[in-house]
Amino acid sequence: MYEKIVTNHSHTHTPGDSTYLDTFRFPDGRAFPPSYQAFCKELGYGRLCELFLVYVPLGDYPDSWLVQHRKIKFLFDDYLNPPLFVIREDPQGIELIEHAIPFARSENEDFLFWDMRHPLPDGEYPIYCTAFSSGIYFAGNSLPEFIRKVTSPEHFKSVLNFHTQPLKAVFEGFKVLT
């Protein structure tokens, strides 16, 4: 799927734990979105579009989804008490952040998260992006849609409003350091 969307600039491939991906369930019984599972298996651990780290299951490794999801969720919860202005300003901001499942972070401290309240028929969840200082933006209904948006000259500003040009459709794989 992703070989048609991004150019892989690395020969390093550290896939996410496929058993974990196949068996994990959120408290409501739903699985990870299919595009995230495919990303974890096909591309794995690395940097997307020269900016985003999409956290994949890597056990207790510091950049693993298992570790980073909890840390980022704690940060999101902290920003709700009391709610930051940017969260209060968005009509659905408080509920979005309360139900957010963060799964990626940019090197600029933009966060990607799923809105678990609105599952889509194909198993995906709407993706939102926030830096908490600039707003909350709908980023797509799947990871491929997000990538297409942020790499499109016509659409990147709808997600990354402070960027002056679209991101590059590239991926750089990383090795897990032991």
N, C-alpha and C positions, 0 to 999 in steps of 0.2 A: 504494500500500500504506500509506504513512505518513499520508496525509491522513485516514485513519479512526482513527489511533492518537494523533496529536498535533495540537495547534493550532499553526499556524505564525504567530508574532507578528511576522514580518518580511517586507518586500517584497524583501529582499536574498537573492539565490540565487547561491551560488558552488559549483557542483557539482564533485565530484572528477573527475580526468582519466579520461574514459570509455575511452580507448584503453588506458591503464595498467590500469584495472579489468578490462577484457575480456581482456587478454593476460598479466597477471601470474600467475606460478605459484610456489608455495612449493617448497622443494627436493624434496618428495615428489611434485610434479607437480599438486597440487590447487590450485584457484582460491580466491579470496576467497569467503566464504559469501554466498549469494544475498541475505540480508537486509541485509548490509553493503553489497553492491554497490547495492542499491536505495536504501539510506539515502544513499550518496554521490551518487547521481544525482538523487534526488528532493529531498532536504533539503540535502545538501552541508555546507559549512564553517559551523560555528556551535555554539551551546550547547543541549544537550538537557536537558530537565527542570530548567532554571534552574541546572544544576550540572555536567554532563558535557560535555567537548569530545571528540567522536568524531573522531579524526584521519582525514582523507580524503586521497587522493593529490593533492597540489598542487605537484609538482615539488620544488624545493629551498626552498620557503617554510618558515619556522621551525615553523609549526603543521601542516605536511604529515605524512601517515603515513610517508612515506619518511624524514623527519628524526626525528620523535618516536619511531617504533617502535624505531629503533636506540638512541636515548638511554635509553628506558625499559628495553629489553632489557638494556642494559649495567648499569643500576641493579639489575634483577632478578638478574643474574648476580653482581653484587657482594654482594647479600644472601644468596647461597648459600655464600659463602666467608669465614668459616664460616656455616652456615645460622642465620638468626635463630630465636629461640625459637618464634615463631608458625609458622614454616615447619616446624621439627622437630616441633612439637606436633601438626600435622595429619598423619594417617596417610599421606596421599598428597601432602603439601606439597612435599617436595623434588622429586619427579618432576613435579608440576604446574608449579612455577616453572621447572624446567629446560627444559620443553617449551612454556612459555607464549609466546604471540604477543600482546603488548600492543597495543591499538588505541584506547584511550580513557583519559582521566584526569579526575577531578573537581577542582573548585576546592579541595576538602578533601584532596587527595592520595590519593584512592581510585583504584585502577587497574582497568580492565576488560581481560581477556585471554581468548583462545581456548585451549582444551585441544586441541591438534592430534592428540593420541594417540587420540582417540575421535570420528572423523568420523561424522556422522549420515547416514542414507540420502538425505536431501534436500539434502546439500551443506553443511549448517550444522555448526558445532562448538560444544560446550558452552562457555558463557561463565561466567567466575568473576570475582569482585570481591575485591580485597584492599587494605587500607591498611597492611599489614605490621605494624601495631601492635595490630590487633584481630582478626585471623584471615583465613581464606580462605573465601569463601562462594560456593556455586553461585548463579548469577544468572539462568540461563535457557538455553534451547537455540537462541535466536535473538535478534536485537535487539528485535523486537516483543514477544517474551516477557519480556525484561528490562524494557522500558518498562512493560508491564502490571504486572509485579511491583512495581517501585519506585513506581508511582502508585496502587497498590491499598491501601486501608486494612487489608485482611486480610493482605497479603503483603509489604509493604515492609520490615518488620523482619527478614525472612529474608535480606535482602541488605544492608540499611543498619541494622544493629542499634543504632547510637547516635543515629539520627534519631528525632524525636518525632512526626513526621507524614509521610505519603507526599509524594513529589515531585509537582509539577504536570506534566501531560502536555502540555508546550509545547516549541516549538523557536524559537530566535532565530538567524536567519542572519547571518553576518558577511561583510564584504568583505575581500578580500585587499589589504593595504596594500602599495603599491609604493614 
